[in-house]
Amino acid sequence: MSAVGFALAALLAGAVGCTGGSGDAGKTNGSATAGTTGAQPAVAGKACANGTYAWINIEKPTRLVGVSGVETLGKGGGKLKNKVLRLATVRVGVQAGTGAPAAKEVLTSLGRKIGEIDADEDGTGAAFTDVNRKAPDLNEGSSTLNTSGRFVHYAALRVVEADFRYSCPGGSTTIGHAESWIVPIDGVLECSQSTGNATARVAARLSCGADSIAAKTA
């Protein structure tokens, strides 16, 4: 969550009196809800129709969600067999105060803002807006390498999170925070080789060790 996202938590008990805003208009009523992955539900309340969104602090971090232990392959390489252990789960959902639209509607607005959802689409069927979206299986596939070394298999997600203000025509406003993910990432690193990938370096620090070449900035 962004720094402002944490600050907003103290204000989510009620609406803030101000007007204005930008973005697409709200189309349905309902209270924001959260996904099964851990986001806290919004305070129940009826959202106004025809409200507008103002999005701020939009961030797209890559988060490491799983890593395996180091596995040594001899000459000619072979198949990696160590399981990728889950480190974190990215939530899909919305935290907001009274009067916020349903989570799907909020996420649809965010999806349009970042270009994940077309402006003329309502978000129906979009994975980005699905608060029940399941995280990728970290061990669904397998990796076979043709070289020797000490390897680590890791998984990450490209996340989208942002703070928002939803303003009604009558002047009432509610604030909140929304989060989803857009790209699953699957990677393999070798402990004795440097990498320009920041996420791989984090995985290397965890499995290869902080003194490994892969863990250090290239």
N, C-alpha and C positions, 0 to 999 in steps of 0.2 A: 504494500500500500504506500502511496506517496506521502510525503510529510504533511501536506495539507489534508490528506485523507484522514490521518490520525487526529488532526486538530478538529476536523468536522465532527468527529464522534461525540464530542461534548455538546454539540449544538443540535443533534438529531432528535431531541425530544419534542420539538415543535417547529412551526413555520417561522420564517424571518420576514418581516414586512419590508419589501422593496419591490420595485418593478423593473421591467426591461428584460433583456436576454436575447439570445439569438439561437438559430438552429431550426429544426423541423418541429412542427406542431404535434402535440399529443393527440392521439386519435381514439383512445379507449380509456375507460375509467378502471380503477382498481388499486389495491395496495401493492407495493413492491414486495416481491418474495425472493428467497435465496435458494441456491442450488443445494443438492445433497452433499456437496463437497465441503461445506463448513461455513459459508457466508451467513451472517446473522440476518434474520428477516427484518424488514422495515416496520415501523410503527404503523398499525392499521389506520386507514383513513381514506376517504374518497378523493380521488384526484379530479381536478377540473379538466374539462375538454378544451381543446384549442390552446393549451399552454405551450410555451417555448422553452427549449433547452439552451443553456450556455455551458459549454464544455471547457474545462481548464485542467492543467497539469496532466495532459495525456502522455502516458509513458508506455514504451514497448520493450520492457526488459526481457532478457532470456534467463530463465530460471532452471538451474540444475534440479532435476526431480529424482534421479536415480543414478547409481554408480556400482560397478562390480569391484571385487577384489582383484589384485594383480594376478595375471595368469601368464606363465612363461611358455613360449612356443619354441621348439628347437628348429634345426635347419629344415627349410622347406615349409615352415609354418604349420597351419592346421586350423581346426575349428575351435572357436572360443566356447568354453563350457560353463564358466562361472556365471551365476545368475546376477542380474542387475537388481540391486536392492533399492527399494523406494525410500527416498529421503524426504519428499514433500509431495503434497497434492495441491494443485492450483484450483481454486474455487471459481465457479461461474455463478455470479449473482450480484445483488445490489443491496447496499445498506443506505437507508434514507429515512427522512423524517415523515411526519404526518402529511398526507396529501400528495405523496409521490405516486406516479403511475406504476402499473405492474412491471415487474422486473424485465419481462420479455420486451415491453415497449421501450423501457429505458435502454436496454442493450441494443435494440434495433436502432435507436437514435445514435448511439455510440458507433455502431457498425457503419451507419451511413456517414458519420463524421470522418471515419478513417478510411472509407472506401471499401470496406469489407462487404457491405450490403448496398446494392444499387438504390439510388434515390427514389425510384418508382416502385420499389418492392416493400412489402409490409413485414418482412422478416420471417414469414411463415416457412417452417422447414429449415431455417438457417441454423447450422450447428453453433454459430457464435452466440445465439440468443437462448440456447437450450440450457436451462438451469439444472437439468437432470443429465447433462452430458457426462459420459464416462471418460475418465482419463485413459490414455493409450496404454495397452498392455506392454510393460517394459521388457518382456521376454517373448514377444510374439514371433520375432524372427531370429536369425542366427547370423553370425559373422565368421567367414572363413578367410584366413590370411595366408599369403604365400611367402612370408618372410619370418625370420626368427626375431625374438625380442620379448620384452615384458610389457604386456598389454592390459589396458583397462577399457571396458565397455561402459559408456555413459548415455544417459537420456536427459533431454531438456525440453522445455516448452517456451515458445515465444508468446509472451503474455501481453495483453492490452489492459490497462487500468487508467481510470480518470475520475476526477471529481466533477460534479455537475450542479447546476442550479436550474430548477424547474419553476418558471414564473407563469402565473395565471393572469388572464385579462383583467380580473378584478383587483389585482395588486398583491395577492398572497404569493409567497414563494417558499419552496422547500429545497433543501440541499441534500446531497448524497454522494456515494462513491460506487462505481461499477467496475466489474472485473470479468474478463474472459480470456481465452487463448486462441491463437490462430494457426500456429505451426508447430508440429511435433518434430523434435530433432533427435537423431540417433547417431552416435559417434564412437570412434575407437581412437585411443591415443597410445603412444609408445613412451614408456617412462624415460628413456634416455634421449628422446628427441624433443627439441623445442617446438612450441606451437604458438601461432599468433591468435589462437582462439581463446578468448578469456574464459568461456565456460569450460573448455577442456582443461585449462590451467587449474580451475577450482577442483575439478574431478581428480586431477593429478595430485594436488595437495592432499586430498583425502585418502587416495589409494596408494600412490607411489611414494608420497612423503613430501614435506615442504622443501627438502633439499634436492629433490630430483630435478633434472633438467627440464622436464615437461611442466613442472610447477612454476618455473621462473619466467618472467617476462622476456620475450624474444628480443 
